[in-house]
Amino acid sequence: NCFVKVSAFYALGEGRAPYRDLVPMISRVVEAFGADRLMWATDCPFQVQKATYEDSLALVRDGLGLTSREREALLSRTAASLFFPD
């Protein structure tokens, strides 16, 4: 029953887009927990104060080398199943 929020990229590593320095760390988290237990978060309002929403989203959408299934889990399916179970 452990889920991990994958976010706050602006506060980790070099702390600036495109956040490529975080790819090894996030990849290890995906390996350890599996995409079905990970969810990306907007970190609003902090995200828009220190970086852009698009920069953070782009890392998950385009920069991690995820399969389409893993990407869907991180961006929507995991949160939907956790917060809105059938």
N, C-alpha and C positions, 0 to 999 in steps of 0.2 A: 504493500500500500504506500509505497514511496514514489512521489512524483517530483520532478525537478523543473524549475522555471529557468529557461535559458534566455537571459536578458542582461540589461545593464552593461552593455558592451562599452559604453562611454566611460565606465568606472573601472574597467579592467585593462590590464596590459598597457599598451601605449595610450589607450583612451581616445583614439581618434579614427575616424573612418579612413579606409574601408574595413578596419578591424581584422585584417588578415592575420595579425599576430595571434589572434585568439583561436584560429582554426584548429591547431593541434589539441588545445585544451577541450574545445567543444567536441571534437571528434572522439576523444577519450571518454567524455561523458555519454555520447551516443553509444559507444561500444559497451560501456559499463551498465547503463540502464536500459538501453533500447529506446527507439524513437517513440514507442507507444507509452512511455512514461515521462516524456519530455514535452514541454510546451513553451513556446516563445511568448514573450509578453512585451507590451508597448512601453512599460515604465512611465506612462503618462502621469503627471506632467513633467517629470524630470527629463525624459527623453527629449522633449522639444526645447528644453532650456539649455541643454549641453550638446546636442547633436540633432540630426534629423531622423524622423521616423523612417524615411526611405532608406537611409544608410544602414540602419539596424536590420530592417526587413530584407534588404539586398544580401546581407551576409547569409542569412538563413535560406533565402530563396535561391541564391546563385553562387554563393561562395564556399559552401561546405562540402560539395560533392555528394549530396544526399540523393537517394533514389526518389522518385516521385512519391512513393508511398511514405517514406521517412519525412519528406518535406511536408506532405499533407498532415501527417501526425503532429509534427511540431507546430505547424501554423494553424491547425483547427481541430483535428479529430481528437487528440488527447484531451484538450480543454473541454470540448463538447461532451465527451464521455464521462469526464470527471465531474463537471458542474451540472450537467443535464442528462443524467443516466436514464435509460428507458424505464 
